[in-house]
Amino acid sequence: MTKMPLVPWLTALAALLAPSLPARAGDAATLEILGFSPDGRIFAFEEHGVQDGSGFPYANRFYIDTGTDSFLAGTPIRVRLDDENATSQAARAKARDQGQGVIPDAVLSENRGFMAGANAITELSANPHSMTVNPRPVFGPIDPAVEFRLEEYAVAPPAMCEDAGETKGFRLLAVSLEPGAAVRLMHEDQKVPASRTCPLGYSIAGVQTFYPSAGDPVVAVVIAVRSRGFEGPNHRFIAVTGKIGN
């Protein structure tokens, strides 16, 4: 039997066993739920990370009027530190300071609500376009379960995205699993804003519910947006808000 030289043999074995590394990689923002106002009329969350390509840290804060599903005046707050030696913590601190004039973090943290469902963008076994939840942790349940369905479709791209391939929009439906309940349209894109940076697809990242001491319960469905990045697909987050069961 002819013996293969040891060094070439080990080199060949290492090549076979080494994991396949992508040649390109975008950046995935980290999601932080900040919370609600005491009456549930405001929902806030943050995304932060380091940009692919530039290496600049960023932190974005979103403050949403849950009654109209629209941003509060003067928001979102977007911070990017154009210094590759700066830290994500520094960007977050700057965004946090700016956000205190909208609603203090201390108030939001006292009214975080309940994470009724969550899927990380790395989750492969879950359905990215459907999530069914019990709105709050009461057992046996006193609320009907709610299914959230996300549907993707092609839309006309913003001018900046015309050479980026197919641009996707989405609609979000809510279905109470109570007998006879109607399907409720929570959101439907007619066009996509430039802030989504050429969206390629979407998935349901989480469902956050809040039951204020007075007033109607509200829900925020957090959507992960996969978009064109400098070195590969990026992931950012948006949210659709509304009342539960209406």
C-alpha positions, 0 to 999 in steps of 0.5 A: 500500500502506497502511503500518502505524505503526511503534510499533504494528507493533513492539508487535504483533510483540513480542506474537506473538514473546514466550514464553507465561509461566505465570500460576502456578508452583510450586517444584521442589526441587533433588536432591542424592545424599549417598551410602551407608554403607560397608556399604550399609545407609544411603542418604541424599539431600537436597532443597533450594530456596525455597518458592513463596508464602512465599519461605522457603528449606528443606532436607530430608535423608532417611536410609533403612535400605535393609534395611527401606526405612524412615527412620532414627530421628530423621529425616527432617531438615527445615529451613525458615528463615522469613525471605525474606531467608535463603538456601538455603545457610543452610538447607542448612548447618543441615540438614547440621549436624543430619545429622552425628549420624546419619552424617557427610557425609564417610562418605557422600561416600566411598560415593556409589555409581553413578548408573545412570540419571537423568531431570530433571523437565524431561525430556520425551522419556523415559518418566517411568514406566519406566527400564532400567539396567545397575546398574554401569559394567562393559562388557561387562556382568556384571550383568543389566539391571534395569527399574524400572516405576512405576504410578500409581493413585488413593487415598483422600486425607488429610483436608487433600487432600479438596478438592485433586482426585484424590490419587495413590499408586504402586507400584514394580516391579523386573524383572531382564531375566535370562531367567525372572526374576520381577517384584519388588514394591518398594513399593505405597501403601495410603495416602499420608502427609500429608508428600507434600502432596496428590500429583498424580503421580510420575515416576522421577527416578533410580536410584543403586546401590551395591556394598559391599566386603562384603555385598549390592549395594543400589539406591535408586530416587528418585521425583519427587513432583508435588504441590499447591503454593501458586502451582502444582504443586511437585516434591519427592523420595522414595526406595525402597530395596532389594537389587539382584536380590532 
